[in-house]
Amino acid sequence: MNTKEKRLTSLRINNNLYEFLKKEAIKSNRSFNNYIETILLDATGYSIPNSETISAMEELKNNSENLDSVSNPSELKGYLKNLLDE
């Protein structure tokens, strides 16, 4: 089962704002909680990496000593060209 980690939290907001958000959630065919979470994600620019990105991040963290390095930025163009030509 694929479950996401969530934290239960309490939030005090203006009653009129609550009613407005509740109606907007219904119009968007979302639960109130999902609607609030979506608004917060959009407003903050926070993004949740997908499983492929998480795997790549873990691989980088665990194998950084095996990576090629480019010490001079002007070498980067040639390095990338070599990678693409392989």
C-alpha positions in Angstrom: 0.0 0.0 0.0 1.4 3.4 -1.0 0.7 5.8 1.9 1.9 9.4 2.1 3.2 10.8 5.3 0.8 13.4 6.6 0.7 15.4 9.8 -2.5 16.3 11.6 -2.7 20.0 12.3 -5.2 22.5 13.6 -5.7 25.9 11.9 -7.7 28.9 13.1 -9.2 30.9 10.3 -11.9 33.5 9.9 -15.3 31.8 9.6 -16.2 33.6 6.4 -12.9 32.5 4.8 -13.6 28.9 6.0 -17.0 28.9 4.3 -15.6 30.4 1.1 -12.8 27.8 0.9 -15.3 25.0 1.6 -17.4 26.1 -1.3 -14.4 26.5 -3.6 -13.3 23.0 -2.6 -16.7 21.6 -3.5 -16.6 23.5 -6.9 -13.2 21.9 -7.5 -14.5 18.5 -6.6 -11.9 18.2 -3.8 -12.0 17.6 -0.1 -11.5 20.7 2.0 -8.1 19.3 3.2 -6.9 18.6 -0.3 -8.0 22.0 -1.5 -6.1 23.8 1.3 -3.0 21.6 0.7 -3.1 22.4 -3.0 -3.4 26.1 -2.4 -0.5 26.0 0.0 1.6 24.0 -2.5 0.9 26.4 -5.3 1.4 29.5 -3.2 4.8 28.4 -1.8 6.2 26.8 -4.9 6.9 23.6 -2.9 7.0 20.5 -5.0 7.1 16.9 -3.9 9.6 14.9 -5.9 8.4 11.8 -7.7 9.9 8.3 -6.9 12.4 8.5 -9.9 13.7 11.9 -8.6 14.0 10.5 -5.1 16.0 7.5 -6.3 18.3 9.8 -8.3 18.8 12.0 -5.2 19.6 8.9 -3.1 22.0 7.6 -5.7 23.8 10.9 -5.8 24.0 11.1 -2.0 25.4 7.5 -1.8 27.8 7.5 -4.8 29.0 11.1 -5.1 32.7 10.0 -5.0 32.1 8.1 -8.3 30.9 11.2 -10.2 33.0 13.0 -12.8 33.8 16.5 -11.9 34.4 19.6 -14.1 36.7 22.1 -12.4 36.5 24.8 -15.0 33.1 25.9 -16.3 34.5 26.4 -19.8 35.2 22.7 -19.9 31.5 21.9 -19.3 30.4 22.4 -22.9 33.0 19.9 -24.2 32.2 17.5 -21.4 28.5 17.6 -22.2 29.2 17.2 -26.0 31.3 14.1 -25.3 28.5 12.6 -23.2 26.0 13.2 -26.0 28.3 11.8 -28.7 28.8 8.5 -26.7 
